[in-house]
Amino acid sequence: MELFDLCDDTGTPTGETVERRVAHREGICHRTAHIWVVRPGPGGPEVLLQKRSRDKDSFPGLYDTSAAGHVRAGDEPLPSAARELAEELGITAAPEELDFAGTFHIHYEKVFHGEIFRDNEVAFVYVYRGAVDTASLTLQAEEVERVDWFDLQEVCRLCRPPRDPRFCVPLPGLETLTAYLARHHSL
């Protein structure tokens, strides 16, 4: 049974916990960690996007953030980010290699696999700029079907309305990333 800390709208835990399935059935606020893998490209920054496994409980088979996952009860966002990067992509990153970019709120209700899925999360966003050879990544098969590099500005364009149906990348996550890169003169 996977437990999450309930949190307020800022991502501060309330002291209560909830099971994963209950959190998504009832739309209870909890925390996630989102990690963007970024590299310089010929036309500007490129981002590594994962294509989600077709068995995922939300957005199966669509391109998403490089790596992301829930912050387990009792854990903190930064070590959770490092864990998700290692589990999903096989990238081992020390906490100091993950730059905090900000937070954003995810809130939606959709039907996947015939079931209502209510998401209510405060996402803690991190950026990883270490060298990545996609051929040597170890992808977590139940989570990730494949990974591909994309031009960041093109992904931003494709994720604005009308959204390209191949992508489920949260637009506020892209905005958090681009604001971070602009602050660090990386655009």
C-alpha positions in Angstrom: 0.0 0.0 0.0 1.5 3.3 -1.1 0.8 6.2 1.3 1.1 9.9 0.6 1.2 12.9 3.0 -1.8 15.1 2.6 -0.7 18.7 2.0 -2.1 22.2 1.7 -2.0 24.2 -1.5 1.7 25.2 -0.9 2.8 21.6 -0.6 3.2 21.7 3.2 2.2 18.3 4.8 -0.8 18.5 7.2 0.3 15.5 9.3 -2.2 13.1 7.8 -1.7 10.4 5.3 -3.8 8.9 2.5 -3.6 5.8 0.3 -2.7 6.4 -3.3 -5.9 5.0 -4.7 -8.0 7.1 -2.3 -6.1 10.2 -3.1 -6.8 9.8 -6.8 -10.4 8.6 -6.3 -11.3 11.6 -4.1 -8.9 14.2 -5.4 -7.0 14.7 -2.1 -4.0 17.1 -2.3 -0.6 15.4 -2.1 3.0 16.1 -3.4 4.9 15.0 -6.5 8.4 15.5 -7.8 9.0 16.4 -11.5 12.4 16.2 -13.0 13.4 17.8 -16.3 16.5 16.4 -18.0 17.8 19.3 -20.2 20.7 19.6 -22.6 21.9 22.3 -25.0 20.6 21.8 -28.6 21.3 23.5 -31.9 18.3 25.8 -31.7 18.2 26.2 -27.9 17.6 23.9 -24.9 16.3 20.3 -25.5 14.3 18.3 -23.0 14.2 14.5 -22.6 10.5 13.4 -22.6 9.4 9.9 -21.6 6.6 8.2 -23.5 4.4 6.7 -20.7 3.7 3.0 -20.6 0.3 2.0 -22.1 -0.5 0.4 -18.7 -0.2 3.7 -16.7 -3.3 4.7 -14.7 -3.2 8.1 -16.3 -2.3 9.4 -19.7 -1.1 6.0 -21.1 1.1 6.1 -24.2 1.6 9.9 -24.1 4.8 12.0 -23.9 5.4 13.5 -20.5 8.0 15.1 -18.2 11.4 13.4 -18.2 10.6 11.7 -14.9 8.0 12.2 -12.2 6.5 10.5 -9.3 4.7 10.8 -6.0 6.4 11.9 -2.8 5.8 9.0 -0.4 4.6 9.7 3.2 7.5 10.8 5.4 9.7 11.6 2.4 10.7 15.0 1.1 10.6 16.2 -2.6 14.3 16.4 -3.3 15.2 12.7 -2.4 12.0 11.7 -4.1 13.1 13.4 -7.3 16.5 11.6 -7.2 14.7 8.3 -6.6 12.2 8.8 -9.5 15.1 9.7 -11.9 16.9 6.5 -10.9 13.8 4.3 -11.0 12.3 5.5 -14.2 15.4 6.3 -16.3 18.3 4.7 -14.5 20.0 8.1 -14.0 21.8 8.3 -10.6 22.0 11.9 -9.5 23.2 13.3 -6.2 20.8 15.8 -4.6 23.2 18.7 -5.5 22.9 17.7 -9.2 19.1 18.5 -9.1 18.3 22.2 -9.2 15.0 23.3 -7.6 13.0 25.3 -10.2 9.8 25.9 -8.3 6.3 24.4 -7.7 3.0 24.3 -9.5 -0.4 22.9 -8.8 -2.0 20.1 -10.9 -5.7 19.7 -10.6 -8.0 17.8 -13.0 -10.6 15.1 -13.3 -10.5 12.6 -16.3 -11.5 9.1 -17.1 -8.7 6.6 -17.9 -9.3 2.9 -18.5 -13.0 3.4 -17.7 -12.3 4.9 -14.2 -12.5 8.4 -12.8 -9.1 9.8 -11.9 -8.9 12.9 -9.8 -5.5 14.5 -9.6 -4.8 17.2 -7.0 -1.0 17.6 -6.6 1.6 20.2 -5.7 4.5 19.4 -8.0 8.0 20.2 -6.9 10.1 20.8 -10.1 13.8 19.9 -10.4 16.3 20.3 -13.4 19.0 17.8 -14.2 21.7 19.0 -16.7 24.2 16.1 -16.4 25.3 14.3 -19.6 22.8 11.6 -20.7 23.3 9.0 -23.3 19.8 7.7 -24.1 21.1 4.4 -25.5 22.5 3.6 -22.0 19.4 4.4 -20.0 17.6 1.7 -18.1 13.9 2.4 -18.5 11.4 1.1 -16.0 9.2 -0.9 -18.4 6.0 -0.6 -16.3 6.4 3.2 -16.3 8.3 4.2 -19.5 7.9 2.9 -23.0 10.7 5.0 -24.5 12.4 8.4 -24.3 13.2 11.0 -26.9 14.9 14.5 -27.0 12.7 17.4 -28.1 13.3 21.1 -28.7 12.0 22.9 -25.6 10.3 25.7 -27.5 8.6 23.2 -29.8 7.3 21.3 -26.9 5.9 24.5 -25.3 4.2 25.3 -28.6 2.7 21.8 -29.0 1.4 21.7 -25.4 -0.5 25.0 -25.7 -4.2 24.9 -26.9 -5.0 23.3 -29.2 -2.7 20.7 -27.5 -1.0 18.1 -29.7 -2.7 14.8 -28.6 0.7 13.0 -28.3 1.7 15.0 -25.2 0.4 15.2 -21.7 3.2 17.4 -20.4 1.7 19.8 -17.9 1.9 23.4 -19.3 2.6 24.9 -15.9 5.6 22.5 -15.6 7.0 23.7 -18.9 6.4 27.3 -17.7 8.3 26.6 -14.5 11.2 25.0 -16.4 11.4 27.9 -18.9 11.3 30.5 -16.1 14.1 28.6 -14.3 16.2 28.5 -17.5 15.6 32.2 -18.2 16.8 33.0 -14.6 19.9 31.0 -15.2 20.5 32.5 -18.7 20.2 29.1 -20.3 17.7 29.9 -23.1 
